[in-house]
C-alpha cells in the first residue's frame, strides 16, 4: 500500500468524524433549546416526548419507512422551537389573543425553520415545522396550503399534535377523554381541516 494514500485517507476520515461530531453537538444544542422552550409553558408538560413517540408510531402504523419515523421523532421536539422568539406576554397569555398577537404567535413556524435550516441533517424536518398548522381546506398557516399540497409528514404530525393537546391539561381547560378528543377530530375532519385517511389510521392505532 501507499503511505501517502493511507495518510490522505486517514486525514479525510478524521475530518469527517470531526464534522459529524460538530453536527451531533449542534443537533443536541437545538434539542436542548426546544426543551427550554417547552419548559416556559408549564401547561405543555412532556408534550414533546409524547409527540415524538406517537408520531413515529403512527408513521410505522401507516407503513412509512424508518426515515419518515425518524423525521417525525425529531419533529416532535423541534416543531415549536420557534416559540423561543415569542414574548411570554403572548405565549403564556391566559385569555384569547387579539389579531396582532395571533400574527406574532403564527410567526413561530417561520422562526423555527430559520433556526433549524442551517443543519443539513434537519432538512427533512423543515416541512413539518413550517406546515404542521396548515389545514386541508386551506384555512391554516403560514402558507394556506390545501389538500395534498400539505406535506404528508406534516399531515400526520398535526393529528398527533391536536390529539395530544386535547387529551392533556391546559391552563384554560382540563384534559378531555380520548373518546371526546376523537369526536372533536371527527367534527373538524368533517369541517375540512384534517385528512380523513390519517385520522382513521390514528384512531385505529390508538
Buried (B, 14 or more C-beta within 10 A) or exposed (E): EEEEEEEEEEEEEEEEEEEEEEBEEBBEEBBEBBEEBBEEBEEBBEBBEBBBBBBBBBBBBBEBEEEBBBBBBBBBBBBBBBBBBBEEEBBEBEEEBEEEBEEBBBBBBBBBBEBBBEBEEBEBBBBBBBBBBBBBEBEBBBBEBBEEEBBBBBBBBBBBBBBBBBBBEBEEEEBBEEEEBBEBBBEBBEEBBBBEEBBEBBBEEB
